[in-house]
Amino acid sequence: MKTKSEMQKEMFKFEIEKISKKSKARTGMITTPHGKVKTPAFIPVATFGVIKGGLDFKDYQKTKTQCQITNTFHFIDLDRTKEVEKIGGLHKFFNCNKPIFTDSGGFQVFSLGKGAEFGLGKIGSIFPEQRRREKPSNSLVKRINDRGVHFKSPRDGREIWLTPESSALAQKELGADFIYLFDVCGSPLDGKKTTKEEMELSHEWFKRFLNTKISSNQRIFGIIQGGIYRDLRIKSTEFVNDLDVFGIAIGGALGKKKEDMYKTISWVNEKIDWQKPHHLLGIGDLDVMEKIIKLGIDLFDCALPTRIARHGMALTSKGPIDLKKSILKDKFKPLDRNCDCFVCQNYTQAQINFFFKAKEQIAGRLLTIHNLYFIETLLEKIREKIAENKF
């Protein structure tokens, strides 16, 4: 008879199935109490527990999406973590029977702090060279110290202290399958001194987080920091390798252009534990997807596919289509003839164009379903190519 510990281990597994002979790409399977995730996998962002765009769970099923990631900070800001716990966690609260990830709130240290202050994003040309201001105007991060992070609530202005312990407790109450250590998500404008200090602070917070009791039905991802500095990335990778975590995420600043990101992943790859799943945090647009998979990334999340859907952009095999353009008003053909999603089988470009012109909410909902389905179909093909050594 299996022991309780052995049964709990079987609830969560990561099994590597095929490793490419031509790159570091690989296929695998993550097993959770709420189902399995075939990797490499895209994790759609469901900030408040549901994917934006007006999708209910039936819509969710139409997308072929395997899992989702939800934002812990905003549940804390809404003061709803205990209510979610009372009903049995996020899965029951939102009638979702798929694996759920929750981030720690560490990204908000960046997005509500230096990200808001200097108008920064995660990567690419949206990182301007000259954005420093003498007097920060938009930052909601009031201070960061050994204790944690002091936020001003974006909702009502009240004080919120987020610590490793409170992040762990909130994620326990939300009941996601996978939770993340609380860290300082760095900025691409940070110099090496600041990056090193924030990395070391994150490492100390990791120890405190791991000393906080969580549910036996949850597993933890560690987060590698170190910004754009090779020695810091390697040091953080070695530190996270030694932690008792299920998976490893690559977080923090990834550079000012995509080539910097690829270089950073390559540095991490020199030391990373290859027996654990690797998650690239906050990245997942189509033009980087194949490259990061070739670098050994198993999981990646991004709000972009659903955000552009709400603004009228459809992903297709022939490139993106702007459904708001008047030229499409008499195009009575599917978004993509090569797609067999619910939307392409039942609606035309002309209809969806009309919905956007009429400002009907169904427009964004339909494109969200299509875009997620399109990405999942693309990943199915990539997994097949890896398995056949053709990727």
C-alpha positions as CSV (number, residue, x, y, z in Angstrom):
1,M,0.0,0.0,0.0
2,K,1.3,3.5,-0.9
3,T,2.0,5.9,1.9
4,K,0.3,9.3,2.1
5,S,3.5,11.0,1.0
6,E,3.8,8.8,-2.1
7,M,0.2,9.4,-3.0
8,Q,0.7,13.2,-2.7
9,K,3.8,13.0,-4.9
10,E,1.8,11.2,-7.6
11,M,-0.8,14.1,-7.6
12,F,1.9,16.3,-9.1
13,K,4.4,15.0,-11.6
14,F,6.5,16.4,-14.5
15,E,7.5,13.8,-17.0
16,I,9.8,14.6,-19.9
17,E,8.6,12.7,-23.0
18,K,10.8,13.8,-25.9
19,I,13.9,16.0,-26.2
20,S,14.7,17.5,-29.6
21,K,18.0,16.5,-31.2
22,K,18.2,19.9,-32.9
23,S,17.6,22.2,-29.9
24,K,16.8,22.3,-26.2
25,A,13.0,22.0,-27.1
26,R,11.2,19.2,-25.3
27,T,7.7,17.8,-24.8
28,G,6.4,16.7,-21.4
29,M,3.4,16.2,-19.2
30,I,2.6,18.0,-16.0
31,T,0.1,16.1,-13.8
32,T,-2.0,17.9,-11.2
33,P,-5.2,17.1,-9.1
34,H,-7.2,19.1,-11.7
35,G,-5.9,17.5,-14.9
36,K,-2.8,17.4,-17.1
37,V,-0.9,20.0,-19.0
38,K,1.0,19.0,-22.2
39,T,4.2,21.0,-22.6
40,P,5.3,23.2,-24.1
41,A,2.2,25.1,-23.0
42,F,0.8,28.6,-23.1
43,I,-0.9,29.8,-19.9
44,P,-3.6,32.4,-20.6
45,V,-3.8,35.3,-18.1
46,A,-7.0,35.3,-16.0
47,T,-6.2,38.3,-13.8
48,F,-9.4,38.1,-11.7
49,G,-10.0,34.3,-12.1
50,V,-11.7,34.5,-15.5
51,I,-10.1,35.2,-18.9
52,K,-11.0,38.8,-20.0
53,G,-13.3,39.1,-23.0
54,G,-16.6,37.8,-21.4
55,L,-15.7,34.1,-21.5
56,D,-17.7,31.7,-19.3
57,F,-16.5,28.2,-18.7
58,K,-18.3,26.8,-21.8
59,D,-16.4,29.4,-23.9
60,Y,-13.2,28.4,-22.1
61,Q,-13.7,24.8,-23.2
62,K,-14.0,25.9,-26.8
63,T,-10.5,27.4,-26.7
64,K,-8.7,24.1,-26.0
65,T,-6.8,26.0,-23.3
66,Q,-5.1,23.7,-20.8
67,C,-4.7,26.0,-17.8
68,Q,-4.6,29.6,-16.6
69,I,-2.8,32.0,-14.3
70,T,-4.5,34.3,-11.9
71,N,-3.3,37.3,-10.0
72,T,-2.9,37.1,-6.2
73,F,-2.4,40.8,-5.6
74,H,-5.7,41.8,-7.0
75,F,-7.6,39.3,-4.9
76,I,-5.8,40.8,-1.9
77,D,-6.7,44.3,-3.0
78,L,-10.3,43.2,-3.3
79,D,-10.1,41.5,0.1
80,R,-11.6,38.3,-1.3
81,T,-9.0,35.5,-0.6
82,K,-10.8,34.2,2.5
83,E,-14.1,34.1,0.8
84,V,-12.6,32.2,-2.1
85,E,-11.1,29.8,0.5
86,K,-14.5,29.2,2.1
87,I,-16.1,27.9,-1.0
88,G,-13.1,25.6,-1.7
89,G,-10.7,27.7,-3.7
90,L,-10.5,29.3,-7.2
91,H,-11.5,26.1,-9.0
92,K,-14.9,26.0,-7.2
93,F,-15.3,29.8,-7.0
94,F,-15.0,30.1,-10.8
95,N,-16.3,26.6,-11.8
96,C,-13.0,25.8,-13.4
97,N,-11.8,22.2,-13.6
98,K,-8.4,23.1,-15.2
99,P,-5.0,23.5,-13.5
100,I,-4.6,27.0,-12.1
101,F,-1.4,28.9,-11.4
102,T,-1.3,32.0,-9.1
103,D,1.5,34.5,-9.3
104,S,2.8,35.9,-5.9
105,G,2.3,39.6,-6.4
106,G,6.0,40.1,-7.2
107,F,5.1,41.3,-10.7
108,Q,3.1,44.1,-9.2
109,V,6.3,45.3,-7.5
110,F,7.4,46.1,-11.0
111,S,4.1,47.0,-12.8
112,L,2.7,49.2,-10.1
113,G,6.2,50.5,-9.2
114,K,8.9,51.3,-11.8
115,G,6.7,50.0,-14.6
116,A,4.1,52.7,-13.9
117,E,6.7,55.2,-12.9
118,F,8.7,55.1,-16.1
119,G,6.1,53.6,-18.6
120,L,7.9,50.3,-19.0
121,G,6.9,46.9,-20.2
122,K,8.6,43.5,-19.9
123,I,10.6,43.5,-23.1
124,G,11.3,45.0,-26.5
125,S,11.2,48.5,-28.0
126,I,8.7,49.5,-25.3
127,F,11.7,49.9,-23.1
128,P,12.7,53.5,-23.7
129,E,16.3,54.7,-23.2
130,Q,15.4,57.9,-21.4
131,R,12.5,57.6,-19.0
132,R,13.9,58.4,-15.6
133,R,12.1,61.2,-13.7
134,E,13.4,63.2,-10.8
135,K,10.0,62.9,-9.1
136,P,8.1,59.7,-9.6
137,S,4.5,60.4,-10.4
138,N,2.6,57.2,-11.0
139,S,4.2,54.6,-8.7
140,L,2.0,52.8,-6.2
141,V,4.9,51.1,-4.5
142,K,5.8,53.3,-1.6
143,R,8.7,51.4,-0.2
144,I,10.5,48.0,-0.3
145,N,12.4,46.8,2.7
146,D,13.3,43.6,4.5
147,R,9.8,43.1,5.7
148,G,8.2,43.2,2.2
149,V,6.5,45.8,-0.1
150,H,4.3,48.7,0.9
151,F,1.7,49.3,-1.8
152,K,-0.9,52.0,-2.2
153,S,-4.0,50.2,-3.4
154,P,-4.8,51.0,-7.1
155,R,-8.5,50.6,-6.1
156,D,-9.1,52.7,-3.1
157,G,-5.7,54.1,-2.0
158,R,-5.4,52.2,1.2
159,E,-2.2,50.8,2.5
160,I,-1.3,47.2,1.6
161,W,1.8,45.4,3.0
162,L,2.7,42.3,1.0
163,T,5.3,40.1,2.6
164,P,6.6,36.6,1.7
165,E,4.4,35.2,4.5
166,S,1.2,37.1,3.4
167,S,1.8,36.1,-0.2
168,A,2.1,32.5,0.7
169,L,-1.0,32.7,2.9
170,A,-3.1,34.4,0.2
171,Q,-2.1,31.8,-2.4
172,K,-2.9,29.0,0.0
173,E,-6.4,30.5,0.5
174,L,-6.9,30.9,-3.2
175,G,-6.0,27.2,-3.6
176,A,-4.3,27.2,-6.9
177,D,-2.4,24.1,-8.0
178,F,0.8,26.0,-8.5
179,I,1.9,29.0,-6.5
180,Y,5.0,31.2,-6.9
181,L,7.6,32.5,-4.4
182,F,7.4,36.2,-3.6
183,D,10.1,38.2,-5.3
184,V,11.2,41.7,-6.4
185,C,10.5,41.8,-10.1
186,G,13.3,44.0,-11.4
187,S,13.3,46.8,-14.0
188,P,15.4,47.0,-17.2
189,L,16.5,50.4,-16.0
190,D,18.2,49.0,-12.9
191,G,22.0,49.0,-12.7
192,K,23.9,46.1,-11.4
193,K,24.1,47.3,-7.8
194,T,20.3,47.6,-7.5
195,T,19.7,44.3,-9.4
196,K,22.1,42.5,-7.0
197,E,20.5,44.0,-3.9
198,E,17.0,43.1,-5.1
199,M,18.0,39.6,-6.1
200,E,19.6,38.9,-2.7
201,L,16.4,40.4,-1.0
202,S,14.3,38.0,-3.1
203,H,16.4,35.1,-2.0
204,E,15.9,35.9,1.6
205,W,12.1,36.2,1.0
206,F,12.2,32.8,-0.7
207,K,13.4,31.2,2.5
208,R,10.7,32.9,4.5
209,F,8.0,31.9,2.0
210,L,9.1,28.3,2.1
211,N,8.9,28.3,5.9
212,T,5.2,29.2,5.6
213,K,2.8,26.3,5.6
214,I,0.8,25.8,2.4
215,S,-1.7,23.1,1.3
216,S,-0.5,19.6,0.5
217,N,-2.5,20.0,-2.7
218,Q,-0.2,22.8,-4.0
219,R,3.2,22.9,-5.5
220,I,5.7,25.9,-5.7
221,F,7.6,27.5,-8.5
222,G,10.9,29.3,-7.6
223,I,11.9,32.4,-9.6
224,I,15.3,33.2,-11.0
225,Q,16.3,36.9,-10.8
226,G,19.5,38.7,-11.8
227,G,18.3,41.0,-14.6
228,I,20.6,41.3,-17.6
229,Y,23.8,40.3,-15.8
230,R,25.2,36.9,-16.5
231,D,26.9,36.3,-13.2
232,L,23.8,37.3,-11.2
233,R,21.6,35.1,-13.3
234,I,23.8,32.1,-12.8
235,K,24.1,32.8,-9.0
236,S,20.3,33.0,-8.7
237,T,19.8,29.9,-10.8
238,E,22.1,27.9,-8.5
239,F,20.2,29.3,-5.5
240,V,16.8,28.4,-6.9
241,N,18.0,24.9,-8.0
242,D,18.7,24.1,-4.3
243,L,15.2,25.1,-3.1
244,D,12.4,22.6,-2.5
245,V,10.3,23.6,-5.5
246,F,8.4,21.8,-8.2
247,G,9.3,24.1,-11.0
248,I,11.6,27.0,-11.9
249,A,10.5,30.3,-13.5
250,I,12.6,32.9,-15.2
251,G,11.5,36.4,-14.0
252,G,12.6,39.9,-13.7
253,A,14.1,42.2,-16.3
254,L,14.8,40.5,-19.6
255,G,16.6,43.3,-21.4
256,K,15.8,46.1,-23.8
257,K,15.3,43.9,-26.9
258,K,14.3,40.3,-27.6
259,E,17.9,39.3,-28.3
260,D,18.7,40.2,-24.7
261,M,16.0,37.9,-23.5
262,Y,17.3,35.0,-25.6
263,K,20.8,35.6,-24.2
264,T,19.4,35.7,-20.6
265,I,17.7,32.3,-21.1
266,S,20.9,30.9,-22.4
267,W,22.8,32.0,-19.3
268,V,20.2,30.4,-17.1
269,N,20.4,27.2,-19.1
270,E,24.0,26.8,-18.2
271,K,23.0,25.9,-14.6
272,I,19.3,25.3,-14.5
273,D,17.8,22.0,-13.2
274,W,16.6,20.3,-16.4
275,Q,14.4,17.8,-14.5
276,K,12.0,20.5,-13.5
277,P,9.5,22.4,-15.7
278,H,10.7,25.9,-16.8
279,H,8.4,28.8,-17.0
280,L,9.2,32.1,-18.7
281,L,7.1,34.7,-16.9
282,G,5.1,37.3,-18.8
283,I,6.2,36.4,-22.3
284,G,4.3,34.6,-25.0
285,D,3.6,36.6,-28.2
286,L,3.8,34.7,-31.4
287,D,7.1,36.1,-32.8
288,V,9.1,34.8,-29.8
289,M,7.2,31.5,-29.1
290,E,9.2,29.1,-31.3
291,K,12.5,30.6,-30.2
292,I,11.9,30.3,-26.5
293,I,10.6,26.8,-26.9
294,K,13.9,25.9,-28.7
295,L,15.7,27.3,-25.7
296,G,14.0,24.8,-23.4
297,I,11.0,26.8,-22.1
298,D,8.1,24.6,-21.1
299,L,5.6,27.1,-19.9
300,F,4.9,30.8,-20.8
301,D,2.1,33.2,-20.0
302,C,1.0,36.4,-21.7
303,A,-2.0,38.7,-21.7
304,L,-1.3,39.8,-25.3
305,P,-3.5,37.3,-27.3
306,T,-6.6,38.1,-25.3
307,R,-5.9,41.9,-25.1
308,I,-5.5,42.3,-28.8
309,A,-8.7,40.2,-29.3
310,R,-10.7,42.8,-27.3
311,H,-9.3,45.5,-29.5
312,G,-10.2,43.8,-32.8
313,M,-7.1,41.8,-33.8
314,A,-7.4,38.2,-34.8
315,L,-4.4,35.8,-35.1
316,T,-4.5,33.8,-38.4
317,S,-2.2,31.5,-40.4
318,K,-1.7,34.4,-42.8
319,G,-0.9,37.0,-40.2
320,P,-3.0,39.2,-37.9
321,I,-6.3,40.7,-39.2
322,D,-7.8,44.0,-37.8
323,L,-11.5,43.2,-37.6
324,K,-12.4,46.9,-37.1
325,K,-11.4,47.9,-40.6
326,S,-14.3,48.9,-42.8
327,I,-12.9,47.0,-45.7
328,L,-14.1,43.8,-44.1
329,K,-17.8,44.7,-43.9
330,D,-18.6,42.5,-46.9
331,K,-16.0,39.7,-46.3
332,F,-18.4,36.8,-45.7
333,K,-15.6,34.3,-45.0
334,P,-14.1,32.8,-41.8
335,L,-11.3,34.5,-39.9
336,D,-9.0,31.7,-41.1
337,R,-10.0,28.9,-43.5
338,N,-7.4,26.6,-41.9
339,C,-9.0,27.0,-38.4
340,D,-11.7,24.7,-37.1
341,C,-12.5,26.7,-34.0
342,F,-16.1,27.5,-33.0
343,V,-15.8,31.0,-34.3
344,C,-14.4,30.2,-37.7
345,Q,-17.1,27.5,-38.1
346,N,-20.0,29.8,-37.2
347,Y,-19.1,33.5,-37.9
348,T,-17.6,35.5,-40.8
349,Q,-15.3,38.5,-40.8
350,A,-18.2,40.7,-41.9
351,Q,-20.3,39.7,-38.9
352,I,-17.5,40.3,-36.4
353,N,-16.7,43.6,-38.1
354,F,-20.3,44.6,-37.6
355,F,-20.2,43.6,-33.9
356,F,-17.2,45.8,-33.4
357,K,-18.8,48.7,-35.2
358,A,-21.9,48.3,-33.1
359,K,-19.8,48.0,-30.0
360,E,-21.4,44.7,-29.1
361,Q,-19.4,42.8,-26.4
362,I,-19.7,39.5,-28.4
363,A,-17.1,40.8,-30.8
364,G,-14.2,40.7,-28.2
365,R,-15.5,37.4,-26.8
366,L,-15.4,35.7,-30.3
367,L,-11.9,36.9,-31.1
368,T,-10.7,35.8,-27.6
369,I,-12.0,32.3,-28.2
370,H,-10.4,32.2,-31.7
371,N,-7.0,33.6,-30.6
372,L,-6.6,31.2,-27.7
373,Y,-7.7,28.3,-30.0
374,F,-5.2,29.4,-32.6
375,I,-2.3,29.4,-30.2
376,E,-3.3,26.0,-28.8
377,T,-3.5,24.5,-32.3
378,L,-0.1,26.0,-33.1
379,L,1.4,24.4,-30.0
380,E,-0.1,21.1,-30.8
381,K,1.7,21.2,-34.1
382,I,5.0,22.2,-32.4
383,R,4.7,19.4,-29.9
384,E,4.2,16.9,-32.8
385,K,7.3,18.3,-34.6
386,I,9.4,18.0,-31.5
387,A,8.2,14.4,-31.0
388,E,9.2,13.7,-34.7
389,N,12.6,15.6,-34.4
390,K,11.3,18.0,-37.1
391,F,11.2,21.2,-34.9
